Amino acid sequence: MNAPPDYYRILCVEPDAPPAIIHTSYRTLLERARAAGQAADIPTLDEAYAVLGDHDRRTTYDVERARGVDPFEHHRPEGPEGSAPARNCLFCGATYALERRLERDDECGACLSPLFPAERHRLEYSGQRMIRRVPKRRAVEVRVTWPQTEPHRGEMRDLSLNGMLFVTTAPLQPDQIVRVDCTELRALGRVAHVAPDPDGGGTRTGIQFLTLRFSQVRGSFVSVEA
């Protein structure tokens, strides 16, 4: 598969930019291209906005962008024409093909990792986060490969619908994809930052959720926050 084009860079916006900012940047760049006679740039801008301006396509793009593959060039498996395109688990790489759209409880048949993309709760116009982080201390299990005989142990420090902060002794690196299990959820996440824990005994690791499955059913994040 080909690496995906960086639509955020094309539209000169950050990956957590709200829809209004993306729309404004697109319109500004489009007008500049027309005024400068740079007609060749317009299809690229249109393509970027068609993805980032659509909630579902942007969510899919964000997940696949973390893997470094083009989310819109999946190849169909051998079989009858019209069969579902083959997809791969972000964690173990196992191939799956569904004849329907992914649902919230779908998981990989090989490693049981969640398949449903986590919804990105982006910044409001004011720059304030729409969903605050909730301080939580919970035991977490961290897996960095599959199969892994024993998970790394850690402790959650806070949680939001966007991601989690936890402390662990696992040797993690930025942009690494890991799986985190706890009583509230199971998720695949991209390591966003790693720093020494000021209390000692490990490193503080912040992850951005890529796929997410809640264990509780009392209304998504409300059940976690209660």
N, C-alpha and C positions, 0 to 999 in steps of 0.2 A: 504494500500500500504506500501511497505517496504521503509526504508530510503535508499537513493542512496549511493553507495560506493563513497568515496572521491578520485576520480581519480587524482586530483591535488596533493593530499598528496602522493598517491601511486607513482607518477612519480617525486615527490620532486620538484614541480614547483609552482609558484604563479598563482592565478586565471586569472591574466591579462598577462600571459606569451605569447609571440609570437610563432607562429608555429615552427620556427627554434629552439627555446630553448626547446620546448616540444619534438621535434624529437631527438635532441642531448641527452637530459636527458634519454629518452626511450632507445636509443641505448647503452648508458653508463651503465644503470642499467641492461639491458639485458645481456651485456657482462660480467658484474660482477656476475650475477646469474649463468651463464654458467660456468664461471671459478671456482666458489665456489661450484659447484655441486648442486645448489639449483634449481633443475628443477621444483619443485612445485610452485615456484614464477613466472615462465615464463608465464603461462596462465593469471595470474592477470595483469601482465605488458602489455601483448598483448591486453587484454580487455580494459584497461585504454587508451592505445594509439589508439585503434580502434575508441574510442569515441572522445577523445581530438584531434586526428589527422584529424578528418573529420569536416569540417566547419559547416554543417547543424546539425550533431549529437551533436557537442559541444554547439551550440546555444541552442538546445532543452535541453541539460543537464544542462546548466547554469540556465535556467529558472526554471526547476523542482528542481534543487539543492537548490534554494532559498526557495522552499516550503517544503523541507525535504522529498520528495517522489521520488521513483525510476521512471524516465521517460520512462523506457523500460519495465515496467510491468503493462501497462494499461489493464484493463479487458474489454472485449467486453460486450455491453448491451444485454439483452435478445432480441431475434429477429432472423431473418433469418441469416444463416451462411454467413459470408463475409461482414456483415454490419460494418460500421465505428466504431472504438474503441471510447468509451465514454471518454471525457475529461472534466475537470472542470475549470471554470474561476478562475484565481489566486486571484481575489478580493472578489467576492461574493460567490464563490463555486458552482454556477449553472452549471449543466451538459449540455454539448452540444456534438453532434456527426455530423461530416461532412463527406460526401462521397468523399471529395477531400482534397487536402492540403490547409492549411491556406493561405489566401491572405492578403495583407497589409491593406485592409480596413475592414477586418472581425472584428466584435465586439460582445460582449456578449449580448444575447437577453434579459437578465434580468437587468443588471446594465449599459450596453453600454460601458463597459471597453474594450480597444483593446485586441485582442487575439494574434496578430502576434508578435513573439519574436523580440525584439530589437536586431539589429546586434551589436556585441561587437567590437568596433574599438580598437584594442589592441596596445601595445607598439611596436615601431620599434626596430630593433636590437640595436640601440644606446641608447634606453631607453627613447627617446623623444616621446611624444604623437603624433599620426598620425593626429589627429584632435584637433586643439586648442579650448580652451573654449572661447566663445564669450561673452563679458560683455553685459548683457541685464537687463533692469528693466521693468518688466511686472507684472501686477496683476495676481496672481495664486489662484486657489481654491484647497484645500487639503482635501481629504476624507480619513478617517481611518477605517470606517466601512460601511456596506451596509445593510439596507438603513440608510442614515444619513440625518436628516431633513435639516440642514444648513451646508454647507462646512465651514471649517476653511479658513480664508483669509490669504494671504501672498503676498510676492513680490519676484519675480525671481531676482537673482543677476548675474548669468551667466549660459550658456547653451552650451552643446556639444552633439554629437550623443551618447555619453556614458551615460550622465546624466545631472543633473541640481543642482544648488545651489540656495536655496531660504531662505527667512527669514519668520518665522511664530511664532505665539504664541501657536500653537497646541502642545500638550504634546506627542512628538514622541520619540521612542526608537530605538537604532541600530537594524538592521535586520527586523524591522517592514515593512510590505508591505503596501504602500499607493497609492492612485490615485491622480494625479495632472492634472488639466485642466487649459489651458490658450489659448490665441488666436491662437498660433502656433500649438499646439499639445494637445493630451490627452495621458497619459502614466501611467503605473503601474511601481513603482520603489521600490527597497529595500533601506531602510535608511542605508547609509554607515557610516555617522558620524553626530553628533549633538554637537554644541558648542554655548556658549553665543554669541550673536551678539555684537560686540564691540561698535556699535552705539546705543545699548539699544533697548528695545521694543520687545524682542523676542529672538529666537534662530536661528542660522544659521544651516540649514540642507542640507546635500549633499545626493543625491539619485543616485543609479545606475539603469538605465532603464532596466526593464524586458520585458515589451511589450510596443509598441509605435505606434501611428498613427498620422501622420501630418495632420493638417487641410488644409494647403496650398498644391498646386499641382505643383508649379513651381520648381520642381527638388529638392526634399528632403531638405537637410540642406542648400543648396544655397539660398532657399527662406527665411529661417530663418535668415541667416547671412546678407542678403541684407538690 
